[in-house]
Amino acid sequence: MCEMEKSTIAIHGGRPKKVTGAPLNYPVGVSSTYVAGGSAVYSRFETDATRALEEVIAELEGGDTLSFASGLAAVKAVVDTYAKAIGRGLDVAIVEGAYNGTRMQLNGSKGFAVRSITKVPASTPDLFCESLGKLGDVDMVWLETPTNPLMSVLPIAKVSAIAKQKGALLVVDNTFATPIATNPIEFGADVVIHSATKYFGGHSDVLGGTATFANPSLAKEADLYRRLNGAILGDFEAFLILRGIRTLPIRYRAACENAAVLVELLKEYLDQTSIYHPSLLVGTDGYEFLPQQMLLYGSMLSFDLGPSPFIAERFCERLRLAINSTSLGAVETQVERREKQELGISPGLIRVSVGIEAQRDLVEDFGQALERL
Ligand code: PLP
């Protein structure tokens, strides 16, 4: 049989064996331990629900997958496991515009799993690759693409080649793109991280994370780390996230279509240079790799309403549908003012995680708020 499409894998992966009387979904486990002698031992190691979820993500991303209690628990597991594997604290090069929590966690690990952290500027792919290339040897390159919140897209294949020259492990946080748009391992990444809290769960009702490893022996080490640190995803959470995965392809596509429509609407009111979405980079110098790397351009976008935080805040208040809240990847559209002075991000920057509401209603909502600027 030919390889299945991702929308089919998302629906049929991780199901119990199709035999007479079998349930279609694994029941949510409520037992911490099991009678000795069988394959199930103890819920801190794995359960039917976590294994089922991991099977599907493994198929979608193309590697060995482990699930964790949150995205940041997955980040910590990867960093600590790799530091242990090479026997010292890591010198990490991290993309400017990586998730704040990841940067704070790496900083908090200084002196233990992390020896040094170098931020690499990411306003263009060329600048990122040149700056990374000029660094001395590092142990780990931490990439997020698109970046947050300026949606810069970085070339995973080229970054992987540079990381290999340095002998570094390339970790890609693929939360924004999801495996529906991008498979980092295909482009040379060693590890792929997801905050499953976002698009995988998709309904703002669960926390979780995953790490997918190209190298099975590193996955094994991370599994041991997870067992010993009690970092595994809970059973009910695994059930919710797997339920979310069933509709991930269709939700992500619909959200991307809505984002494209909102970008067009924003162009009617704002200068294009103050709107940020991967689609706007297509065809520009240095982004030749983009259509091949991103099969869809994502549902995260941002736009800059200028130096006043009050105008941006008032804009968010005027939205009737979009919810002012600090997460992303859900069925409902979410907006948030992002201000990062150190990255030159103006106080009027609004990040939008576009949901899957009816296009007409979203256009009406953003249209009336833009009209009153
Ligand atoms: N990676 C990205 C890109 C995120 O946006 C987040 C959370 O916002 C995380 C990782 C951390 O995930 P979690 O909140 O599930 O720990």
Residues whose N, C-alpha, C, O or C-beta is under 5 A from the ligand:
A	BS01	PLP	S70 G71 L72 Y99 D173 T175 S195 T197 G208
